Amino acid sequence: MAQARVKPRRESVFIERFGVFAECLLTGVWIAVASLGVVTAPAAFAAGARHLRRRTAHEGGGLREFVVDFRAALRGGWAVGVAGWAAVVLARVDVQAVRAGLPGGPLVGAVGLFALLGLAVAGLRAAAVWTPGSRWRALLADAGRRTVRDPAGSFLLVGGAVLTCCSALLIAPLAVPVLGAVAAAAVAVEERYRHR
């Protein structure tokens, strides 16, 4: 008698992975809504990354837990958001110096843009490992070191940020769910670094 081949394992793995993908897209919407306050983006990414870590660990969680994490991350995260926008303004001044033709402008502009990218990657990496009670200053210091020590992971996050910007330029609504994919990439990069 021939036995029927049963593939429940394969289907459950597919369903689980598709569930994580769908959760990333939903988390992107939550991050976008929470980032409407402009300086709240670091806290939104921290809450989104924590939510995705819970989901991949099969611990559950939902919008209510996201909101609780967002409020906790906002305590110090708003200052990180203000500092991030200050860095963007400085980068814009660098770009204007390049356009004005000032001596040394191209070099200063390039350094400014690379510094802005490095700060953005460090911010994403810090948000990816945030837990309630963590101090943002310590998280950012550690994330800065990991940004330099793990260039492959850092380039992956730069690629995710570029993908988000391109999505926003091509189809603006597509950029919203892609934010969740960037948060998931930051979580994956940090997990990869932790297991090295």
C-alpha positions as CSV (number, residue, x, y, z in Angstrom):
1,M,0.0,0.0,0.0
2,A,1.5,3.3,-1.1
3,Q,1.5,6.0,1.5
4,A,0.3,9.4,0.6
5,R,2.9,12.1,0.8
6,V,1.8,14.8,3.2
7,K,3.4,18.2,3.1
8,P,2.0,20.1,6.1
9,R,5.5,21.2,7.1
10,R,6.1,23.0,3.8
11,E,2.7,24.7,3.9
12,S,3.1,25.9,7.5
13,V,6.5,27.3,6.7
14,F,5.1,29.2,3.7
15,I,2.2,30.5,5.8
16,E,4.6,31.5,8.6
17,R,6.9,33.4,6.2
18,F,4.0,35.1,4.4
19,G,2.6,36.0,7.9
20,V,5.9,37.7,8.8
21,F,5.9,39.6,5.4
22,A,2.4,40.7,6.0
23,E,3.3,41.8,9.5
24,C,6.2,43.8,8.1
25,L,3.8,45.7,5.8
26,L,1.3,46.3,8.6
27,T,4.1,47.5,10.9
28,G,5.2,49.9,8.2
29,V,1.8,51.5,8.3
30,W,2.0,51.8,12.1
31,I,5.5,53.3,11.8
32,A,4.3,55.8,9.2
33,V,1.4,56.9,11.3
34,A,3.5,57.2,14.5
35,S,6.2,59.2,12.5
36,L,3.7,61.9,11.6
37,G,5.1,64.0,14.5
38,V,8.4,64.2,12.4
39,V,10.6,64.0,15.5
40,T,8.9,60.8,16.6
41,A,10.4,58.6,13.8
42,P,13.1,57.0,16.0
43,A,10.6,56.0,18.6
44,A,8.3,54.7,15.9
45,F,11.0,52.6,14.3
46,A,12.0,51.3,17.8
47,A,8.4,50.2,18.6
48,G,8.1,48.7,15.1
49,A,11.3,46.7,15.5
50,R,10.3,45.5,18.9
51,H,7.0,44.4,17.5
52,L,8.7,42.5,14.7
53,R,11.1,40.8,17.2
54,R,8.1,39.7,19.2
55,R,6.3,38.3,16.2
56,T,9.3,36.4,14.9
57,A,9.8,34.9,18.4
58,H,6.2,33.8,18.4
59,E,5.4,36.0,21.5
60,G,2.3,37.7,20.0
61,G,1.6,41.3,20.3
62,G,-0.4,43.8,18.3
63,L,-1.3,47.4,18.0
64,R,-1.8,47.9,21.7
65,E,1.7,46.6,22.5
66,F,3.1,48.8,19.7
67,V,1.5,51.9,21.2
68,V,2.9,51.1,24.6
69,D,6.3,50.6,23.2
70,F,6.0,53.8,21.1
71,R,5.2,55.8,24.2
72,A,8.1,54.3,26.1
73,A,10.5,54.9,23.2
74,L,9.3,58.4,22.8
75,R,10.6,59.5,26.3
76,G,14.2,59.8,24.9
77,G,13.5,59.2,21.3
78,W,12.1,62.6,20.6
79,A,15.6,64.2,21.3
80,V,17.1,61.7,18.8
81,G,14.5,62.8,16.3
82,V,15.4,66.5,16.8
83,A,19.1,65.7,16.5
84,G,18.4,63.8,13.3
85,W,16.6,66.7,11.7
86,A,19.4,69.0,12.8
87,A,21.8,66.7,10.9
88,V,19.5,66.9,7.8
89,V,19.7,70.7,8.0
90,L,23.5,70.6,8.2
91,A,23.6,68.2,5.2
92,R,21.4,70.6,3.3
93,V,23.8,73.5,4.1
94,D,26.7,71.3,2.8
95,V,24.8,70.7,-0.4
96,Q,24.3,74.4,-0.8
97,A,28.0,75.0,-0.3
98,V,28.7,72.6,-3.1
99,R,26.2,74.3,-5.4
100,A,27.6,77.8,-4.5
101,G,31.1,76.7,-5.8
102,L,32.9,77.4,-2.5
103,P,36.5,76.1,-2.4
104,G,36.5,72.7,-0.9
105,G,32.7,72.5,-1.3
106,P,32.6,69.1,-3.0
107,L,34.7,67.5,-0.4
108,V,32.7,69.0,2.5
109,G,29.5,68.0,0.7
110,A,30.6,64.4,0.3
111,V,31.7,64.1,3.9
112,G,28.4,65.6,5.1
113,L,26.3,63.2,3.0
114,F,28.3,60.2,4.2
115,A,28.0,61.4,7.8
116,L,24.3,61.7,7.3
117,L,24.0,58.2,5.9
118,G,26.1,56.9,8.8
119,L,23.9,58.6,11.4
120,A,20.8,57.2,9.7
121,V,22.2,53.7,9.8
122,A,23.3,54.0,13.4
123,G,19.8,55.3,14.3
124,L,18.2,52.3,12.6
125,R,20.5,49.9,14.3
126,A,19.8,51.6,17.7
127,A,16.1,51.4,17.1
128,A,16.4,47.7,16.1
129,V,17.7,46.7,19.5
130,W,15.7,49.1,21.7
131,T,13.9,47.7,24.7
132,P,11.9,49.6,27.3
133,G,14.2,51.2,29.8
134,S,17.1,51.5,27.4
135,R,18.9,54.8,27.2
136,W,19.1,56.2,23.7
137,R,22.6,57.7,24.2
138,A,24.0,54.2,25.0
139,L,22.1,52.6,22.2
140,L,23.4,55.1,19.7
141,A,27.0,54.8,20.9
142,D,26.9,51.0,20.5
143,A,25.1,51.3,17.2
144,G,27.7,53.6,15.9
145,R,30.4,51.1,16.7
146,R,28.4,48.3,15.0
147,T,27.8,50.5,12.0
148,V,31.6,50.8,11.4
149,R,32.4,47.2,12.4
150,D,29.7,45.6,10.2
151,P,29.9,47.4,6.9
152,A,27.9,44.7,5.1
153,G,25.0,45.1,7.4
154,S,25.3,48.9,7.2
155,F,25.2,48.8,3.4
156,L,22.1,46.6,3.6
157,L,20.4,49.3,5.6
158,V,21.5,52.0,3.2
159,G,20.0,49.9,0.4
160,G,16.7,49.7,2.4
161,A,16.7,53.4,2.9
162,V,17.3,54.0,-0.8
163,L,14.6,51.6,-1.7
164,T,12.2,53.4,0.5
165,C,13.1,56.8,-1.1
166,C,12.7,55.3,-4.6
167,S,9.4,53.8,-3.6
168,A,8.2,57.2,-2.4
169,L,9.3,58.9,-5.6
170,L,7.7,56.3,-7.9
171,I,4.5,55.4,-6.0
172,A,4.1,57.5,-2.8
173,P,1.7,55.1,-1.0
174,L,4.2,52.2,-1.5
175,A,6.7,53.9,0.8
176,V,4.4,53.5,3.8
177,P,4.5,49.6,4.0
178,V,8.1,49.6,2.9
179,L,9.0,51.3,6.2
180,G,8.2,48.0,7.9
181,A,10.5,46.1,5.6
182,V,13.3,48.6,6.6
183,A,12.6,47.9,10.3
184,A,12.7,44.2,9.6
185,A,16.0,44.6,7.8
186,A,17.4,46.4,10.8
187,V,16.3,43.7,13.1
188,A,17.8,41.0,10.7
189,V,21.1,42.9,10.5
190,E,21.3,43.1,14.3
191,E,20.5,39.4,14.7
192,R,23.1,38.6,12.1
193,Y,25.7,40.7,13.9
194,R,24.8,39.2,17.3
195,H,25.4,35.7,15.9
196,R,28.7,36.4,14.3
